[in-house]
Amino acid sequence: MFYVGDEFFRALWRYRAELAPVYWLIGCFVGGAWLHASGPNWWPMPVVAGLTGLLLLTFRPVALISRYPLLNRWRVRLWGTGFILSVSVWLTIATVIGPTAGKMELVAFLATATFAVPWLWREDRRRLTKVRILRDRFPDTADAAGLTGAKMLSAILDKWGWTARIKLRRGQHWTEAITAIPQLESAFGARNGALRVEPVNHDAGAFTLRMVEVDPHSEPIEWAPRPGKRNQSITQPITVGVFEDGSDISVSFLRKHVLIGGASDSGKSGLLNVILARLAECGDVAMWGIDLKEGMELSPWSRALNRPVATNKDSAEILLAAGVAELEKRASFLMASGRREWEPEFDAPALFIIIDEYAELSRKAQKLADSIARRGRAVCVTLIIATQRPTQTAMGEGTAARSQMQVRFCLRVNERPDVDLILGAGKLKAGWDTTMFDSPGKFFVSGPGMDTPRRGRAYRITDADVRAAADLHARHADTGPGGRSESRSDGPSGGQGSNGSPAGVSGPEMALWAALNDAPAEGVSVADLRAVTGHGKTQLYRRLNALKAQGQAEQVGRGLWRSRRADTAPQGQQEGDPESHPE
């Protein structure tokens, strides 16, 4: 008896969606009877409740939309408005005259039938019925796929299919489901590549099973540039594409070396162009490029690069040697100023060195790149490497460049072991298989906070989009602070400046420090500092006073400054301070 009752109530709960119209009817009669028994003067209660529901449906708060996305559809809102009006009016009248007076029962039955038809016939309800059938039949499906004893604990619909939580029998590990994906697809009658298996972090014996019935990446996703000219910052993640669930693929490139791998025609160039376009939008980024395919890929970006593209092995060696010099110069600057990490700014940009076809570099160039990979993180000198097969031979014997790649993009590969070459050992076994990718631009991305294999697709950026982005964000056409033109290959001073200002891309911040640090005991004049940095007078004074407040600079006379010497005591504000008497 207890078993029958338990199964009965389980069925009432399991089929609550299909039985919802019956529950509405019962709820209205119970609510109307209670309100009528409480007193006819309670009639404002259903009126207020109905008005509240209509207001929520009209204005739709963000929290409500995030929980019930269907409210964005006008048909759903129309149905909801009619439902709320009908229930509130019926309850108001039932409160006054009673739920069984006159033809109140007939009206309730007719209204329930009217609203039940679209409720039961809507598309997601039919899909939910299908998912429920799959859940009921899952024990047989799991047995056919070699996962005997597995149970489907829950299943919900999403935009592209459905997602279920699966619990394996004791002793089974979730990785066994990865090897059983082809069998599961056959048992479900799904298309090839429709199932996704993702781990449940707190339970090794469970996994999340996603069925993608309609491939959201079947069509290219068009590129959409951000508005404005170089008003973004590399300190924020940049968006390179879209995941299968419609969410943006936002990746942090700050102080992280990047590896892009994939077979020919897998979309490496397209993904690289998207990354370059996003970096070009950042005002605190400088870019150098090496393209050993005679500049075919990076030449369209030449105006947005801070240095001419290196198109052969000799020029690549020169560029990477300059990158090592820049790295060491920045490290010396950080050590002298008592800082541990380079903070990118417009005056002191992060440097990205993009290398297409890394395997074609000479042995010397690969060793220089390895030095940057090992030492460049703290000083924001970063490599972005694109190659087909990043084997140890291709990445350079005796180098550690591949192991230093914190962010890795793996597009389609022809051989399964190549997945581990690109993403790291063990990734193929953990479900990061890209051999089945059927369109260019599809990829997996691995990095900090991205430990689950989620399929993504890069934006499609055309040659016209590349030219437009390169023209909009042209580095050599910009003017720095104070109206001075910036060179693509040098800093704002255009090379070795007065008072030891360094050349390179480090910017006015480091040029200012170098000038102060190399200043004689009597200091360096504000006029010389302006010539070195390109700063305007107000901006220069602001930076000098900030360095003074940090104990890193001091004013030794009217309009004369130098870095704080170890053997000098702090000085007070001098007479004729530039804040009150600018030169």
C-alpha positions as CSV (number, residue, x, y, z in Angstrom):
1,M,0.0,0.0,0.0
2,F,2.8,2.4,1.0
3,Y,4.6,1.5,-2.2
4,V,1.5,2.3,-4.4
5,G,1.1,5.6,-2.6
6,D,4.7,6.5,-3.0
7,E,4.7,5.8,-6.7
8,F,1.4,7.8,-7.1
9,F,2.9,10.9,-5.6
10,R,6.1,10.4,-7.5
11,A,4.1,10.4,-10.7
12,L,2.2,13.5,-9.7
13,W,5.6,15.3,-9.2
14,R,7.2,13.8,-12.3
15,Y,4.4,14.8,-14.6
16,R,3.8,18.1,-12.9
17,A,4.2,20.0,-16.1
18,E,1.6,18.0,-18.0
19,L,-0.8,18.1,-15.0
20,A,-0.3,21.8,-14.4
21,P,-3.8,22.8,-15.8
22,V,-5.4,20.4,-13.3
23,Y,-3.3,22.0,-10.5
24,W,-4.4,25.5,-11.6
25,L,-8.0,24.5,-11.4
26,I,-7.7,22.9,-8.0
27,G,-5.7,25.8,-6.7
28,C,-8.3,28.4,-7.9
29,F,-11.1,26.5,-6.2
30,V,-9.2,26.1,-2.9
31,G,-8.0,29.7,-3.0
32,G,-11.5,31.1,-3.8
33,A,-13.1,29.0,-1.0
34,W,-10.5,30.2,1.5
35,L,-10.9,33.9,0.6
36,H,-14.7,33.6,0.6
37,A,-14.7,32.0,4.0
38,S,-12.3,34.7,5.3
39,G,-14.8,37.4,4.3
40,P,-15.9,39.2,1.1
41,N,-13.9,42.3,2.2
42,W,-10.7,40.3,1.2
43,W,-11.4,40.9,-2.5
44,P,-8.5,43.4,-2.9
45,M,-6.0,40.7,-2.2
46,P,-6.3,38.9,-5.6
47,V,-6.5,42.3,-7.3
48,V,-3.2,43.4,-5.8
49,A,-1.6,40.0,-6.6
50,G,-2.8,40.3,-10.2
51,L,-1.5,43.8,-10.7
52,T,1.9,42.8,-9.2
53,G,2.1,39.9,-11.7
54,L,1.2,42.2,-14.6
55,L,3.8,44.7,-13.6
56,L,6.5,42.1,-13.3
57,L,5.5,40.7,-16.7
58,T,5.6,44.2,-18.3
59,F,8.9,45.5,-16.9
60,R,10.6,42.1,-16.6
61,P,13.5,42.6,-14.0
62,V,16.9,41.2,-15.0
63,A,16.7,38.6,-12.3
64,L,13.3,37.3,-13.6
65,I,14.6,37.2,-17.2
66,S,17.8,35.4,-16.2
67,R,15.7,32.7,-14.5
68,Y,12.9,32.5,-17.1
69,P,14.4,33.5,-20.6
70,L,11.1,32.5,-22.2
71,L,9.6,35.8,-21.0
72,N,11.5,37.5,-23.8
73,R,9.0,36.0,-26.3
74,W,6.0,38.1,-27.0
75,R,3.7,35.0,-27.3
76,V,4.7,33.9,-23.8
77,R,4.0,37.4,-22.4
78,L,0.6,37.5,-24.1
79,W,-0.3,34.1,-22.7
80,G,0.9,35.2,-19.3
81,T,-1.1,38.4,-19.3
82,G,-4.3,36.6,-20.2
83,F,-3.7,34.0,-17.6
84,I,-3.0,36.5,-14.8
85,L,-6.0,38.6,-15.6
86,S,-8.3,35.6,-15.8
87,V,-7.2,34.1,-12.5
88,S,-7.2,37.4,-10.6
89,V,-10.7,38.4,-11.9
90,W,-12.1,34.9,-11.1
91,L,-10.6,34.9,-7.6
92,T,-11.9,38.4,-6.9
93,I,-15.5,37.4,-7.9
94,A,-15.2,34.1,-6.0
95,T,-14.1,36.0,-2.9
96,V,-17.3,38.0,-3.0
97,I,-20.0,35.4,-4.1
98,G,-18.1,32.1,-3.6
99,P,-16.3,29.7,-6.0
100,T,-19.5,27.6,-6.6
101,A,-22.1,30.3,-7.0
102,G,-23.8,30.6,-10.3
103,K,-21.7,29.5,-13.2
104,M,-18.4,30.0,-11.5
105,E,-17.4,26.3,-12.0
106,L,-18.2,26.4,-15.7
107,V,-16.2,29.6,-16.2
108,A,-13.2,28.0,-14.4
109,F,-13.3,24.8,-16.5
110,L,-13.6,26.8,-19.8
111,A,-10.7,29.1,-18.8
112,T,-8.5,26.2,-17.8
113,A,-9.1,24.4,-21.1
114,T,-8.4,27.6,-23.0
115,F,-5.0,28.2,-21.4
116,A,-4.1,24.5,-21.2
117,V,-3.9,24.1,-25.0
118,P,-1.0,26.5,-25.7
119,W,0.7,25.3,-22.4
120,L,0.7,21.7,-23.5
121,W,1.3,22.3,-27.2
122,R,4.3,24.6,-27.0
123,E,7.6,23.4,-28.5
124,D,9.7,23.1,-25.4
125,R,6.9,21.1,-23.7
126,R,7.1,18.5,-26.5
127,R,10.9,18.5,-26.2
128,L,10.6,18.1,-22.4
129,T,8.4,15.1,-23.0
130,K,11.1,13.7,-25.3
131,V,13.7,14.2,-22.6
132,R,11.6,12.5,-20.0
133,I,11.2,9.5,-22.2
134,L,15.0,9.4,-22.7
135,R,15.4,9.6,-18.9
136,D,13.0,6.7,-18.3
137,R,14.8,4.6,-20.9
138,F,18.3,5.6,-19.9
139,P,19.1,2.4,-17.9
140,D,18.7,0.4,-21.2
141,T,20.6,3.1,-23.1
142,A,23.5,3.0,-20.6
143,D,23.6,-0.8,-20.7
144,A,23.8,-0.7,-24.5
145,A,26.7,1.7,-24.3
146,G,28.7,-0.4,-21.7
147,L,27.8,1.9,-18.7
148,T,25.6,-0.6,-16.9
149,G,24.2,0.7,-13.7
150,A,24.4,4.4,-14.6
151,K,21.4,6.5,-13.7
152,M,20.1,9.8,-15.1
153,L,19.5,12.0,-12.0
154,S,18.1,15.0,-13.8
155,A,17.6,16.5,-17.2
156,I,16.9,20.1,-18.3
157,L,16.4,21.8,-21.7
158,D,18.8,24.4,-23.0
159,K,19.0,26.5,-26.1
160,W,20.5,23.9,-28.4
161,G,19.4,20.6,-26.8
162,W,19.4,19.2,-23.3
163,T,21.7,18.6,-20.4
164,A,21.6,15.7,-17.9
165,R,23.4,14.7,-14.7
166,I,24.6,11.1,-14.8
167,K,25.6,9.1,-11.8
168,L,27.8,6.0,-12.5
169,R,27.7,2.8,-10.5
170,R,30.3,2.5,-7.7
171,G,33.8,1.9,-9.0
172,Q,33.3,3.6,-12.3
173,H,35.1,6.9,-13.2
174,W,33.7,9.7,-15.3
175,T,36.5,9.3,-17.9
176,E,34.9,5.9,-18.9
177,A,32.0,7.9,-20.3
178,I,34.4,9.7,-22.7
179,T,35.5,6.5,-24.3
180,A,31.8,5.4,-24.5
181,I,30.7,8.6,-26.4
182,P,30.3,6.8,-29.8
183,Q,28.3,4.1,-28.2
184,L,26.1,6.6,-26.4
185,E,25.5,8.5,-29.6
186,S,24.4,5.3,-31.3
187,A,22.1,4.3,-28.4
188,F,20.5,7.7,-28.3
189,G,20.1,7.8,-32.1
190,A,22.0,11.1,-32.3
191,R,24.2,12.5,-35.0
192,N,28.0,12.1,-34.9
193,G,29.6,14.6,-32.5
194,A,26.3,15.5,-30.8
195,L,27.2,14.4,-27.2
196,R,29.5,16.3,-24.7
197,V,30.8,14.8,-21.5
198,E,32.0,17.1,-18.7
199,P,33.2,16.2,-15.2
200,V,31.4,17.1,-12.0
201,N,34.2,18.5,-9.8
202,H,32.9,17.3,-6.5
203,D,32.1,13.7,-7.6
204,A,34.4,11.6,-9.7
205,G,31.7,9.0,-10.3
206,A,29.3,11.5,-12.0
207,F,29.4,13.6,-15.1
208,T,27.3,16.0,-17.1
209,L,26.0,14.8,-20.4
210,R,25.1,17.4,-23.0
211,M,23.1,16.6,-26.2
212,V,23.6,19.3,-28.9
213,E,20.7,18.6,-31.2
214,V,21.3,21.6,-33.4
215,D,24.9,22.7,-33.9
216,P,25.1,26.4,-32.9
217,H,28.4,26.6,-34.8
218,S,27.2,25.3,-38.1
219,E,27.3,28.8,-39.5
220,P,30.1,31.3,-39.1
221,I,29.8,33.9,-36.4
222,E,30.4,37.4,-37.8
223,W,33.1,39.6,-36.4
224,A,31.8,42.7,-34.5
225,P,34.5,45.3,-33.7
226,R,34.3,47.3,-30.5
227,P,33.4,50.9,-30.9
228,G,36.0,53.6,-30.3
229,K,39.7,53.9,-31.2
230,R,42.1,52.0,-28.9
231,N,40.0,52.6,-25.9
232,Q,40.3,49.0,-24.5
233,S,42.8,47.7,-22.1
234,I,44.8,44.4,-22.1
235,T,44.2,44.2,-18.3
236,Q,40.7,43.0,-19.2
237,P,39.9,39.7,-20.9
238,I,39.4,39.9,-24.7
239,T,36.6,38.1,-26.6
240,V,37.6,35.9,-29.5
241,G,34.5,33.8,-30.2
242,V,31.4,32.1,-28.8
243,F,30.9,28.8,-26.9
244,E,28.2,26.4,-27.8
245,D,25.8,27.7,-25.1
246,G,26.0,31.2,-26.6
247,S,28.3,32.7,-24.0
248,D,31.4,34.7,-25.1
249,I,34.8,33.2,-25.0
250,S,36.7,35.7,-23.0
251,V,40.4,35.0,-22.4
252,S,42.9,37.0,-20.4
253,F,46.1,37.6,-22.4
254,L,47.9,39.7,-19.7
255,R,51.3,38.1,-18.9
256,K,50.4,34.9,-20.6
257,H,52.2,33.3,-23.6
258,V,49.8,31.9,-26.2
259,L,50.0,28.8,-28.4
260,I,47.7,28.3,-31.4
261,G,47.9,24.8,-33.0
262,G,46.0,23.1,-35.7
263,A,46.2,21.4,-39.1
264,S,46.1,23.2,-42.4
265,D,42.7,24.8,-43.2
266,S,41.6,24.5,-39.6
267,G,41.2,28.2,-39.1
268,K,44.5,29.2,-37.4
269,S,44.9,32.4,-39.5
270,G,41.3,33.4,-38.8
271,L,41.7,33.0,-35.1
272,L,45.1,34.8,-35.1
273,N,43.5,37.7,-37.0
274,V,40.7,37.9,-34.4
275,I,43.3,38.0,-31.6
276,L,45.3,40.7,-33.4
277,A,42.2,42.8,-34.0
278,R,41.3,42.6,-30.3
279,L,44.9,43.5,-29.3
280,A,44.9,46.4,-31.7
281,E,41.9,47.8,-29.9
282,C,43.9,48.0,-26.7
283,G,45.7,51.3,-26.2
284,D,48.2,49.8,-23.7
285,V,49.5,47.2,-26.2
286,A,52.4,47.2,-28.6
287,M,52.8,44.5,-31.3
288,W,55.6,43.1,-33.3
289,G,55.2,40.4,-35.9
290,I,57.2,37.6,-37.5
291,D,55.7,35.9,-40.5
292,L,57.9,33.4,-42.3
293,K,55.4,32.9,-45.1
294,E,56.8,36.0,-46.8
295,G,54.4,38.2,-44.8
296,M,51.2,36.7,-46.3
297,E,49.4,36.6,-42.9
298,L,50.7,39.6,-41.0
299,S,51.5,42.1,-43.7
300,P,47.8,43.4,-43.7
301,W,48.4,44.4,-40.1
302,S,51.6,46.3,-40.8
303,R,50.1,49.7,-40.0
304,A,48.9,48.4,-36.6
305,L,52.3,47.0,-35.7
306,N,54.9,49.0,-33.9
307,R,57.7,47.5,-36.0
308,P,58.0,46.3,-39.6
309,V,57.0,42.6,-40.1
310,A,60.0,40.2,-40.1
311,T,59.6,38.0,-43.1
312,N,62.8,36.0,-43.2
313,K,65.0,34.2,-40.7
314,D,67.6,37.0,-40.4
315,S,65.0,39.7,-39.7
316,A,63.3,37.4,-37.3
317,E,66.5,37.0,-35.3
318,I,67.0,40.7,-35.2
319,L,63.4,41.3,-34.0
320,L,63.7,38.6,-31.3
321,A,67.0,40.0,-30.2
322,A,65.3,43.4,-29.8
323,G,62.6,41.6,-27.8
324,V,65.2,40.2,-25.4
325,A,66.8,43.6,-25.0
326,E,63.4,45.1,-24.3
327,L,62.8,42.4,-21.7
328,E,66.1,43.0,-19.9
329,K,65.6,46.8,-20.0
330,R,62.2,46.5,-18.4
331,A,63.6,44.1,-15.8
332,S,66.3,46.6,-14.9
333,F,63.7,49.3,-14.6
334,L,61.5,47.3,-12.3
335,M,64.4,46.4,-10.1
336,A,65.6,50.0,-9.9
337,S,62.1,51.3,-9.1
338,G,61.3,48.6,-6.5
339,R,58.5,46.9,-8.5
340,R,57.9,43.3,-9.3
341,E,55.5,43.4,-12.3
342,W,55.1,45.6,-15.3
343,E,51.7,47.4,-15.2
344,P,50.6,48.1,-18.8
345,E,49.6,51.7,-19.6
346,F,49.4,53.9,-22.7
347,D,52.8,55.2,-21.7
348,A,54.2,51.8,-20.9
349,P,52.5,49.2,-23.1
350,A,52.5,45.4,-22.9
351,L,54.6,44.0,-25.8
352,F,53.2,41.1,-27.8
353,I,55.5,39.3,-30.3
354,I,53.4,37.3,-32.8
355,I,55.1,34.5,-34.6
356,D,53.4,32.7,-37.4
357,E,54.9,29.3,-38.4
358,Y,57.2,29.1,-35.4
359,A,58.8,25.9,-36.7
360,E,60.5,27.8,-39.6
361,L,62.6,29.9,-37.2
362,S,66.3,29.4,-37.1
363,R,68.0,27.7,-34.1
364,K,69.2,31.1,-32.9
365,A,65.8,32.7,-33.2
366,Q,64.2,29.8,-31.3
367,K,66.7,30.2,-28.4
368,L,65.9,33.9,-28.3
369,A,62.1,33.1,-28.2
370,D,62.8,30.6,-25.5
371,S,64.5,33.3,-23.4
372,I,61.4,35.5,-23.8
373,A,59.1,32.6,-22.9
374,R,60.9,31.9,-19.7
375,R,61.5,35.5,-18.5
376,G,58.9,37.7,-20.2
377,R,55.8,37.2,-18.0
378,A,56.5,39.7,-15.3
379,V,57.7,42.4,-17.7
380,C,54.7,41.9,-20.1
381,V,56.8,40.8,-23.1
382,T,54.6,38.0,-24.4
383,L,54.7,35.5,-27.2
384,I,51.8,34.5,-29.4
385,I,52.9,31.4,-31.4
386,A,51.0,29.7,-34.3
387,T,52.2,26.4,-35.6
388,Q,50.8,23.2,-37.0
389,R,52.5,20.5,-34.8
390,P,54.4,21.9,-31.8
391,T,56.7,18.9,-31.4
392,Q,59.9,19.3,-29.4
393,T,61.8,19.4,-32.7
394,A,59.5,22.1,-34.1
395,M,59.7,24.2,-30.9
396,G,63.5,23.8,-30.7
397,E,65.6,21.1,-29.1
398,G,66.7,21.9,-25.6
399,T,64.2,24.8,-25.2
400,A,61.2,25.1,-22.9
401,A,59.1,27.4,-25.0
402,R,56.2,25.0,-25.3
403,S,56.0,24.3,-21.6
404,Q,55.7,28.1,-21.0
405,M,52.5,28.5,-23.0
406,Q,49.8,29.2,-20.4
407,V,46.9,29.7,-22.9
408,R,46.5,27.1,-25.7
409,F,44.1,27.0,-28.6
410,C,43.7,23.7,-30.4
411,L,41.8,23.7,-33.7
412,R,41.1,20.7,-35.8
413,V,44.0,18.2,-36.0
414,N,44.4,15.2,-38.3
415,E,46.0,12.8,-35.8
416,R,44.7,12.3,-32.3
417,P,48.2,12.4,-30.6
418,D,48.5,16.0,-31.9
419,V,45.9,17.1,-29.3
420,D,48.4,16.2,-26.5
421,L,51.1,18.0,-28.4
422,I,49.1,21.2,-28.5
423,L,47.1,21.2,-25.2
424,G,49.4,19.1,-23.0
425,A,49.8,15.4,-22.0
426,G,46.5,13.7,-21.0
427,K,44.2,16.1,-22.7
428,L,43.1,13.7,-25.4
429,K,42.1,11.1,-22.8
430,A,40.2,13.7,-20.9
431,G,37.9,14.5,-23.8
432,W,39.8,17.3,-25.7
433,D,39.6,15.5,-29.0
434,T,39.4,17.9,-32.0
435,T,39.8,15.4,-34.9
436,M,36.0,15.5,-35.4
437,F,35.8,19.3,-35.8
438,D,34.1,19.9,-39.2
439,S,34.5,23.6,-39.8
440,P,37.3,26.1,-39.7
441,G,37.6,28.2,-36.6
442,K,36.2,25.6,-34.2
443,F,38.6,25.0,-31.2
444,F,39.2,24.1,-27.6
445,V,40.9,26.6,-25.4
446,S,42.9,25.6,-22.3
447,G,44.3,28.0,-19.7
448,P,43.8,29.3,-16.2
449,G,40.2,28.8,-15.2
450,M,39.5,26.9,-18.5
451,D,39.9,23.2,-17.5
452,T,36.8,21.8,-19.1
453,P,36.6,20.9,-22.8
454,R,34.0,23.4,-24.1
455,R,33.7,23.7,-27.9
456,G,34.1,27.2,-29.2
457,R,34.2,28.9,-32.6
458,A,36.2,32.0,-33.5
459,Y,34.6,35.0,-35.1
460,R,34.8,35.2,-38.9
461,I,36.9,38.3,-39.8
462,T,37.2,39.1,-43.5
463,D,40.2,40.7,-45.3
464,A,38.1,43.9,-45.5
465,D,37.6,43.8,-41.7
466,V,41.4,43.3,-41.2
467,R,42.2,46.3,-43.4
468,A,39.6,48.5,-41.6
469,A,40.9,47.4,-38.1
470,A,44.5,48.0,-39.1
471,D,43.7,51.5,-40.5
472,L,41.6,52.4,-37.5
473,H,44.3,51.4,-35.0
474,A,47.4,52.3,-37.0
475,R,50.2,52.8,-34.5
476,H,52.5,54.9,-36.7
477,A,49.7,57.4,-37.3
478,D,49.0,58.0,-33.6
479,T,50.3,61.0,-31.6
480,G,51.5,60.6,-28.1
481,P,51.0,62.9,-25.2
482,G,52.1,66.4,-26.0
483,G,51.3,66.0,-29.7
484,R,54.5,64.2,-30.7
485,S,54.3,61.6,-33.4
486,E,55.1,58.0,-32.3
487,S,57.4,55.9,-34.4
488,R,56.5,52.3,-35.0
489,S,59.8,51.0,-34.0
490,D,60.9,53.4,-31.3
491,G,59.5,55.0,-28.2
492,P,58.0,58.4,-28.1
493,S,61.4,60.0,-28.2
494,G,62.2,58.2,-31.5
495,G,65.3,56.5,-30.2
496,Q,68.2,57.2,-27.8
497,G,67.2,60.5,-26.2
498,S,68.9,63.0,-23.9
499,N,69.9,62.0,-20.4
500,G,70.0,58.3,-21.3
501,S,66.4,57.8,-22.3
502,P,66.0,54.3,-23.7
503,A,64.8,53.4,-27.2
504,G,62.2,50.7,-27.7
505,V,58.5,50.4,-26.9
506,S,58.6,50.8,-23.2
507,G,57.2,54.3,-23.4
508,P,57.5,57.6,-21.5
509,E,57.1,56.0,-18.1
510,M,60.4,54.2,-18.4
511,A,62.1,57.0,-20.3
512,L,61.2,59.3,-17.4
513,W,62.7,57.0,-14.9
514,A,65.8,56.4,-16.9
515,A,66.3,60.2,-17.2
516,L,65.8,60.7,-13.5
517,N,68.0,57.8,-12.6
518,D,70.9,59.0,-14.9
519,A,70.6,62.7,-13.8
520,P,73.6,64.3,-12.2
521,A,73.6,65.5,-8.6
522,E,72.2,68.9,-9.7
523,G,69.2,67.2,-11.4
524,V,67.7,67.3,-14.8
525,S,65.5,70.1,-16.0
526,V,61.8,69.8,-16.7
527,A,62.4,70.9,-20.3
528,D,64.7,67.9,-20.9
529,L,62.2,65.6,-19.2
530,R,59.5,66.8,-21.6
531,A,61.8,66.2,-24.6
532,V,62.5,62.7,-23.4
533,T,59.0,61.6,-22.5
534,G,56.8,63.6,-24.9
535,H,54.6,64.5,-21.9
536,G,52.8,67.8,-21.6
537,K,53.7,70.0,-18.7
538,T,50.7,69.2,-16.5
539,Q,51.0,65.5,-17.1
540,L,54.7,65.5,-16.4
541,Y,54.3,67.4,-13.1
542,R,51.6,65.0,-12.0
543,R,53.9,62.0,-12.6
544,L,56.9,63.6,-10.9
545,N,54.9,64.4,-7.8
546,A,53.5,60.9,-7.8
547,L,57.1,59.5,-7.9
548,K,58.1,62.0,-5.1
549,A,55.2,60.8,-2.9
550,Q,56.4,57.2,-3.4
551,G,59.9,58.2,-2.3
552,Q,61.4,57.4,-5.8
553,A,62.1,61.0,-7.0
554,E,63.1,64.3,-5.5
555,Q,63.2,67.9,-6.5
556,V,66.7,69.3,-6.0
557,G,66.0,72.9,-7.2
558,R,63.6,75.0,-9.1
559,G,62.6,72.9,-12.1
560,L,65.3,70.3,-11.4
561,W,64.6,66.7,-10.6
562,R,66.4,63.4,-10.1
563,S,65.7,60.0,-8.6
564,R,66.1,59.6,-4.9
565,R,69.6,58.6,-4.0
566,A,70.2,56.2,-1.2
567,D,72.3,58.7,0.7
568,T,69.8,61.6,0.6
569,A,67.3,62.5,3.2
570,P,63.7,63.3,2.2
571,Q,63.2,66.9,1.3
572,G,60.2,69.0,1.8
573,Q,58.3,71.0,-0.8
574,Q,60.7,73.4,-2.4
575,E,60.0,77.1,-2.9
576,G,58.7,77.5,-6.4
577,D,57.1,74.1,-6.5
578,P,55.9,73.4,-10.1
579,E,52.4,72.6,-8.8
580,S,52.0,76.3,-7.9
581,H,54.6,77.9,-10.2
582,P,54.8,75.9,-13.4
583,E,57.6,76.9,-15.8
